[in-house]
Amino acid sequence: MTTSTLPNLIGGEFVDAAPDASIDVTNPADGSIVGAVPAMTAADLGAVFDAAEAGARTWRAAGPLGRGRILLDAAGLIREEATELVELIVAEMGKTRAEATIEVAKSAEFFEYYGGLGRQPFGELVPDGRPGTFAMQTREPVGIVVLITPWNDPLLTPARKLAPALISGNAVVIKPATETPLITLRLAEILHRAGLPAGALGTVTGRGSQIGDALVADPRIAAVSFTGSTEVGLGLQRAMAGRSVRVQTEMGGKNAAVVLADADLDLAVPVLVAGSFGQAGQRCTATSRLIVERAVADEVRTRLAEAVGALRVGAGGAEGTQMGPVVSRSAQDDIRRRVAAGIAEGAEVIGRAPVDPALLESGCFVEPLLVTAEQGNSLWREEIFGPVLTMLVVDSLDEAIAAVNDSAYGLSSAVFTRSLDTAFHFVDAVDTGQVSVNQPTSGWDIHHAFGGFKESGSPFKEQGTEALRFYTRVKTAAVRTH
C-alpha cells in the first residue's frame, strides 16, 4: 500500500505535523514504514479542547435525529471503503485480512446501531405527588469526552466508544495508540465527510509519555474512557480521583475456558484454538487459561497440540495465513521473556507451531504455544497478551470454577458442556463480566453490554444501551401546569 502522512482533525480542519515532528508507523510483519502521524506536544492540546468546547454546543444542538443521520452516513462510508480500511489495518497492526475484514464490518455496525438509537426515547415521564404537576427525566450529554484507545483493535475500539459518545451529543477528543494511529485518523476523516460539525471530534496523536498527563488535565473534560493495560488504567483512576470526571476503564484479562468431561470435543477444540490464537492472542478477551476435567484431559491435550502445531503463521496479507505477527518488537520481546520465565518456573511446552526463522528475524512473530503449568506459575497468573495457552487439569466442576475465579482479573470465561444445569451453575458462580457456554471467551455482538469485573474494568459497561449511561447524565424536571 502507498505510504502516507495523515493529519489530525482539529476544529473541523486537517492539521499536518510540524517540520521534523512526526512519528513513523511501521508494519510489524516486515518493519516497513506504512505512514506517519504528527507528534503533538502538550502545548498543542489547548487548541483541541478549545475546538471541542465550541463543538460540544453545536453538536448538542443538532439533536438526536440529526446526530443519528450523520452516524448512519458514516456507517455507509465505512462499508463503501472497506477494502482500503482492511488493508490499512493489516499493514499497521499485522492482523490477517480475514480478521481485519471482520473488524471493519463490526465498526460500521457500531455507527449503524447507535445512529438508529437517535430515534429512541432519551427520557421519560415520572409520577409527581404534587397537584397539577408532572415530572420528567431527560438524558443529556456530559460535555467533552476523552477517549484513549489501544492498538489491538485500532478501528473497532474507537468505533465502540465514539458511536455512543457522539449519539449522546458529546464532543470527543480521541487519542489512538502510537503503534496504530493511521486507521483512527482515517475514521475521523470519514466522520468529517459524513457531516460531523467542527469541534465535535478532535484527534490527538503523539507519544503517551509526552502528552498523556496533559491530555486528561484540561478542566473542561467531563469523562475519560480508556482501553488498555491494567497498570495504566489503574494509574488513570488514581490520577483522576478527586475530580468531578467520570472514568471508564476496560483493562486486562486472564480469561479461562473450562472443558468438562461431557463436552463435545469436536466443537470445543476448534473454538479454543480460535479464541486463544486469533489475532495472535492480542485480545483482552483471548482465552489464555484452559481448565480441563481429568477424564478428558489426555484427549484434549492431544487434539489441541495437533491443532496448534498446524497453525500457519505469516504476514497478515499473505494467502493462507492463520496467525499474523504481534504488534511490535517490544511486544515480541515481552512475550518471549514471559514464556522463558514460566518455563523456568516449571511450565512445559506440549504444543507449538513452527515459524519460518526468516520471519522471526525480519518481523515481530511469535510461536503459538500450548503449555501446562501449575496455578502458581506466572504463565497461569499474568496477562501475556500473546499466543500462549496454559492448561491445567482438575477433578470436578467446583474445582474448575474455583480456578476460574482465582485471578485478579474478571473479564471473560467459558464452559464447554452438554448439561444445561451445569451451564447455568457456571454462569451464576464465575466472577467474570462476560460468560460463554460452548462459545469462545472472545467475540460479542455490538448490542451486548461488555465489560469485566475486578482489575479488568470499571463499573461502567461498553456496548448496547448500557454504554449510554456513561456518556449521558440524567436531569429531572418538575412542571406545575396550574
C-alpha positions in Angstrom: 0.0 0.0 0.0 1.1 3.6 -0.5 2.9 5.3 2.3 1.1 8.4 3.6 1.2 11.0 6.3 -2.2 11.6 7.8 -3.1 14.9 9.6 -5.1 15.4 12.8 -8.6 16.7 12.8 -8.8 19.9 14.9 -11.7 22.3 14.8 -13.0 20.9 11.5 -9.6 21.4 9.8 -6.9 18.8 9.0 -3.7 19.9 10.6 -0.4 18.5 9.4 2.7 17.8 11.5 5.2 20.5 12.1 8.5 20.0 10.3 10.5 17.2 11.9 7.7 16.5 14.3 6.1 13.2 13.1 6.0 9.6 14.2 6.6 6.8 11.7 4.1 3.9 11.8 5.6 0.5 10.8 4.3 -2.8 9.5 5.1 -5.5 12.2 5.4 -8.2 9.6 8.5 -6.7 7.9 9.3 -3.4 9.6 8.4 -1.3 6.5 7.1 2.2 7.0 3.3 2.4 6.5 2.8 6.0 7.2 3.4 8.8 9.7 1.3 11.0 12.0 2.0 14.3 13.8 4.0 14.0 17.1 1.9 16.5 19.1 3.1 18.1 22.3 1.3 19.2 25.4 1.3 22.7 24.1 -0.7 21.7 21.1 -3.7 20.3 23.1 -5.2 23.7 24.1 -6.4 24.2 20.6 -8.0 20.8 20.5 -10.0 21.4 23.7 -10.9 25.0 22.6 -12.4 23.5 19.5 -14.2 20.8 21.5 -15.7 23.3 23.8 -17.3 25.1 20.8 -18.1 21.9 19.1 -20.0 20.5 22.1 -22.5 23.3 21.9 -23.1 22.8 18.1 -23.3 19.1 18.3 -25.7 19.0 21.2 -28.0 21.4 19.3 -28.0 19.1 16.3 -30.4 16.8 18.2 -30.7 13.0 18.3 -32.2 12.8 14.8 -29.5 14.9 13.2 -26.7 13.2 15.1 -28.1 9.8 14.1 -28.2 10.6 10.5 -24.5 11.5 10.4 -23.6 8.3 12.2 -25.7 6.2 9.7 -24.0 8.0 6.8 -20.6 7.2 8.4 -21.5 3.6 8.6 -22.3 3.6 4.9 -18.9 5.2 4.1 -17.1 2.7 6.2 -18.7 -0.1 4.2 -18.0 1.6 0.8 -14.3 2.0 1.7 -14.0 -1.3 3.5 -11.3 -2.7 1.2 -8.9 0.2 1.8 -9.6 0.2 5.5 -8.9 -3.6 5.8 -5.5 -3.2 4.0 -4.6 -0.3 6.4 -5.3 -2.4 9.5 -3.3 -5.4 8.1 -0.4 -3.1 7.3 -0.2 -1.1 10.6 -1.3 -3.7 13.1 -0.5 -7.1 11.5 -3.9 -8.7 11.6 -4.8 -11.3 9.0 -7.0 -10.0 6.2 -9.9 -12.1 7.5 -9.6 -10.6 11.0 -9.4 -7.1 9.6 -12.4 -7.6 7.4 -14.5 -8.6 10.5 -13.2 -5.6 12.4 -14.2 -3.2 9.6 -17.7 -4.7 9.3 -18.3 -4.6 13.1 -17.1 -1.0 13.2 -19.7 0.0 10.7 -22.3 -1.8 12.7 -21.5 0.3 15.8 -22.2 3.5 14.0 -25.3 2.0 12.4 -26.6 0.7 15.8 -26.1 4.0 17.7 -27.2 6.0 14.7 -30.5 4.1 14.9 -30.8 4.9 18.6 -31.2 8.5 17.7 -34.9 7.7 17.2 -35.3 6.1 20.6 -36.6 7.9 23.7 -33.9 9.8 25.7 -36.1 10.3 28.7 -39.3 9.5 30.4 -42.2 10.9 32.5 -42.3 10.1 36.2 -45.1 10.4 38.8 -45.2 13.5 41.0 -47.3 13.7 44.2 -48.0 17.4 44.0 -51.3 18.6 42.5 -51.2 19.9 38.9 -47.6 18.8 38.5 -45.8 16.4 36.2 -42.2 15.4 36.3 -39.8 14.1 33.7 -36.3 12.7 33.4 -34.2 13.6 30.4 -30.8 12.4 29.4 -28.3 14.9 28.1 -24.6 14.8 27.1 -22.0 15.2 29.8 -19.9 17.5 27.6 -16.3 16.9 26.5 -15.2 13.3 26.5 -11.6 12.0 26.1 -11.2 8.6 24.5 -7.9 6.7 24.8 -7.8 3.6 22.6 -5.4 0.6 22.2 -3.5 -0.8 19.3 -5.0 -4.3 19.2 -8.4 -3.3 17.7 -7.4 0.0 16.2 -10.7 0.7 14.4 -13.2 -1.3 16.4 -12.4 0.1 19.8 -12.6 3.7 18.6 -15.9 2.9 16.9 -17.2 1.2 20.1 -16.5 4.4 22.1 -17.1 7.1 19.5 -20.6 6.0 18.4 -22.3 6.1 21.8 -20.4 9.2 22.8 -21.4 11.0 19.7 -25.1 10.0 19.5 -25.4 11.2 23.1 -24.3 14.7 21.9 -20.8 14.9 23.4 -17.8 16.5 21.8 -15.0 13.9 21.6 -11.2 14.1 21.8 -9.6 10.8 20.8 -6.0 9.6 21.2 -5.2 6.4 19.4 -2.2 4.2 20.3 1.1 5.3 18.9 1.6 1.9 17.2 -1.6 2.1 15.2 -2.9 5.6 14.8 -3.5 5.7 11.0 -6.8 3.9 10.9 -8.3 6.2 13.6 -7.3 9.2 11.6 -9.0 7.7 8.6 -12.1 7.1 10.7 -12.1 10.8 11.7 -11.9 11.8 8.1 -14.9 9.6 7.3 -16.9 11.1 10.1 -15.9 14.6 8.9 -17.2 13.7 5.4 -20.4 12.3 6.8 -21.1 15.8 8.2 -19.8 15.9 11.7 -19.5 19.6 12.6 -16.3 21.3 13.5 -15.1 20.5 17.0 -17.4 17.6 17.6 -14.4 15.4 17.1 -10.7 16.1 17.6 -7.8 13.7 17.1 -4.6 13.7 19.1 -1.5 11.8 18.0 1.8 11.6 19.9 3.7 9.6 22.5 1.7 8.9 25.6 4.8 9.5 27.8 4.9 13.1 26.5 1.2 14.1 26.2 -0.7 11.6 28.4 -0.8 13.6 31.5 -1.8 16.8 29.7 -4.4 15.0 27.7 -6.5 14.4 30.9 -5.6 17.5 32.8 -7.9 20.0 31.0 -10.5 21.2 33.5 -13.2 21.2 30.7 -13.1 17.4 30.5 -16.3 15.6 31.8 -15.4 12.0 31.1 -12.5 9.8 30.1 -12.9 6.3 28.6 -9.7 4.2 28.4 -9.0 0.8 27.0 -5.5 -0.7 27.6 -3.4 -2.3 30.2 -4.5 -2.7 33.8 -1.4 -0.9 35.1 -2.1 2.2 33.0 -5.9 2.0 33.7 -5.5 1.9 37.5 -3.0 4.7 37.2 -5.6 6.8 35.3 -8.2 6.1 38.0 -5.8 7.3 40.7 -4.8 10.4 38.7 -8.5 11.4 38.2 -9.5 10.8 41.8 -10.9 13.9 43.5 -12.1 15.4 40.2 -15.7 15.5 39.0 -14.8 13.5 36.0 -16.3 10.1 35.0 -13.7 7.4 34.3 -14.4 4.2 32.4 -11.5 1.7 32.2 -11.6 -1.5 30.1 -8.3 -3.2 31.1 -6.6 -6.6 31.1 -7.9 -10.2 31.3 -6.7 -13.7 32.0 -9.6 -15.5 30.6 -10.3 -19.1 31.4 -12.2 -21.7 29.4 -13.4 -24.9 31.1 -13.7 -28.2 29.3 -15.8 -30.7 31.2 -16.0 -34.5 30.8 -19.3 -34.3 28.9 -18.1 -31.6 26.4 -18.4 -32.0 22.7 -14.7 -32.0 21.8 -15.3 -31.7 18.1 -16.9 -28.4 18.9 -14.6 -27.3 21.8 -11.1 -27.8 20.2 -11.5 -25.5 17.2 -13.3 -22.9 19.3 -10.5 -22.9 21.8 -7.8 -22.5 19.1 -9.7 -19.6 17.5 -10.3 -18.0 20.9 -6.6 -18.4 22.0 -4.6 -17.7 18.9 -6.8 -15.5 16.8 -5.2 -12.0 16.4 -2.0 -13.7 17.8 -3.6 -13.7 21.2 -3.6 -9.9 21.4 -7.2 -9.5 22.7 -8.3 -8.7 26.2 -10.9 -11.4 25.8 -8.5 -14.0 24.4 -8.5 -17.5 26.0 -5.3 -17.7 27.9 -6.1 -20.3 30.6 -7.6 -23.8 29.9 -9.1 -25.8 32.7 -9.8 -29.5 31.7 -11.6 -32.2 33.7 -9.3 -35.1 34.2 -11.5 -37.7 32.4 -10.9 -36.0 29.0 -7.5 -34.3 29.7 -5.4 -36.6 27.6 -7.6 -36.4 24.6 -7.9 -32.6 24.8 -4.2 -32.3 25.2 -3.5 -34.4 22.1 -6.1 -32.7 20.0 -5.1 -29.2 20.9 -1.4 -29.9 20.4 -2.1 -31.2 16.9 -4.3 -28.1 16.1 -1.8 -25.7 17.4 1.0 -27.4 15.5 -1.0 -27.0 12.3 -1.4 -23.2 12.6 0.1 -21.3 9.6 2.0 -18.2 10.8 2.9 -15.4 8.4 2.3 -11.9 7.3 -1.4 -10.8 7.7 -1.8 -10.2 4.0 -0.3 -13.4 2.8 -2.5 -16.1 1.4 -3.3 -18.9 3.9 -2.1 -17.1 7.0 -4.0 -18.0 10.1 -1.9 -16.0 12.6 0.0 -12.8 11.9 2.7 -11.1 13.9 2.4 -9.4 17.2 2.3 -5.6 17.1 5.9 -4.6 17.8 9.4 -5.8 18.7 8.8 -4.7 22.3 5.7 -6.9 22.4 7.6 -9.8 20.8 10.4 -9.5 23.4 8.0 -9.2 26.3 6.2 -12.4 25.3 9.4 -14.3 24.8 10.6 -13.1 28.2 7.4 -14.2 29.9 7.5 -17.6 28.3 11.1 -18.2 29.3 10.3 -17.2 32.9 7.3 -19.6 33.0 9.3 -22.5 31.7 12.0 -21.7 34.3 9.2 -21.9 36.9 8.2 -25.4 35.7 5.8 -24.9 32.8 6.1 -27.5 30.0 5.5 -26.8 26.3 3.3 -29.5 24.8 2.4 -28.0 21.5 3.8 -25.3 19.2 3.5 -24.1 15.6 6.7 -23.9 13.6 7.6 -20.4 12.3 9.9 -19.7 9.5 13.2 -18.5 11.1 13.4 -15.8 8.5 10.1 -14.4 9.7 11.2 -14.5 13.3 14.2 -12.4 12.3 12.5 -9.9 9.9 9.2 -9.4 11.7 7.5 -9.4 15.1 6.4 -13.0 15.0 6.0 -15.4 18.0 5.5 -19.1 18.0 2.0 -20.1 19.1 2.4 -22.3 22.3 0.3 -24.7 24.3 1.8 -25.3 27.8 0.9 -27.0 31.0 1.6 -25.2 34.3 0.5 -25.1 38.0 -1.6 -22.3 39.3 1.3 -20.5 40.9 3.2 -20.2 37.6 3.5 -16.8 36.1 2.1 -18.1 32.8 -1.0 -19.0 34.6 -1.5 -15.8 36.6 -0.1 -13.0 34.5 -1.6 -11.5 31.3 0.8 -12.3 28.4 -1.1 -10.7 25.6 0.3 -13.1 23.1 -0.4 -16.6 21.5 0.2 -18.7 24.7 -2.5 -21.1 26.1 -1.8 -22.6 29.5 -3.6 -25.8 30.5 -4.5 -27.1 34.0 -6.2 -30.4 34.9 -8.8 -30.5 37.6 -11.1 -33.2 39.1 -14.5 -31.5 39.3 -16.7 -28.6 38.2 -16.3 -26.9 41.6 -12.6 -27.1 41.4 -12.8 -25.7 37.8 -14.9 -22.8 39.0 -12.5 -22.1 41.8 -9.6 -22.0 39.4 -11.5 -19.6 37.1 -12.1 -17.2 40.0 -8.6 -17.4 41.4 -7.4 -14.4 39.4 -7.0 -10.7 39.8 -8.9 -10.4 36.5 -12.6 -10.9 35.8 -13.2 -10.2 32.2 -14.4 -13.3 30.4 -14.9 -17.0 30.9 -16.3 -20.0 29.1 -17.5 -23.6 29.8 -17.9 -26.5 27.4 -20.6 -28.9 28.5 -23.7 -30.7 27.3 -25.6 -30.1 30.6 -27.9 -27.2 30.8 -27.9 -27.4 34.6 -24.1 -27.3 34.7 -24.1 -24.4 32.2 -26.3 -22.2 34.4 -24.5 -23.1 37.6 -21.3 -22.0 35.9 -22.8 -18.7 34.7 -24.0 -18.0 38.2 -20.8 -19.0 40.0 -18.0 -17.4 38.0 -16.8 -13.9 38.8 -16.4 -12.5 35.3 -18.3 -9.8 33.4 -18.8 -12.0 30.3 -19.6 -15.7 30.4 -19.9 -18.1 27.4 -21.3 -21.6 27.1 -19.9 -23.6 24.2 -18.6 -20.4 22.7 -15.2 -18.7 22.8 -14.3 -16.2 25.6 -13.8 -13.6 22.8 -16.4 -12.1 20.5 -19.5 -10.2 21.4 -22.3 -8.6 19.4 -22.4 -4.8 19.4 -25.7 -4.6 21.3 -24.4 -6.8 24.1 -23.2 -5.0 27.2 -19.5 -5.5 27.5 -17.0 -5.1 30.4 -15.3 -7.0 33.2 -15.1 -7.2 37.0 -12.2 -6.8 39.4 -9.0 -5.5 37.7 -10.4 -6.0 34.3 -12.6 -2.9 34.3 -14.6 -0.2 36.0 -18.3 -0.5 36.8 -19.3 1.3 33.5 -20.1 -1.1 30.7 -19.5 -0.6 27.0 -21.7 -1.5 24.0 -25.5 -1.7 23.8 -27.8 0.8 25.6 -25.6 0.3 28.7 -22.9 2.4 27.1 -25.2 5.4 27.1 -25.2 5.5 30.9 -21.5 6.6 30.8 -21.9 9.3 28.1 -25.1 10.9 29.5 -26.3 12.5 32.7 -29.9 12.5 34.0 -31.8 15.7 34.6 -35.0 15.7 36.5 -37.6 18.4 36.0 -41.0 19.1 37.6 -43.5 21.3 35.9 -46.6 22.8 37.6 -49.3 23.4 35.0 -52.0 25.1 37.1 
